[in-house]
């Protein structure tokens, strides 16, 4: 099992190479980080992560690799 940040970084890198701009996040990890954010992400995802902004951010982050 790898460290969460390393797993996410590797997943983003692999997905970008495949032009698949997404990142899977374990809700359990998110709950450990911020329980309110996790709840709102599940109940109102469009309010928490606007799709276009999220994709642009993810692409910009991935370009760093």
PyMOL commands that set and color helices and strands:
alter all, ss='L'
color gray80, all
select helices_A, chain A and resi 4-17+27-33+35-43+45-48+51-63
alter helices_A, ss='H'
color red, helices_A
deselect
rebuild
show_as cartoon
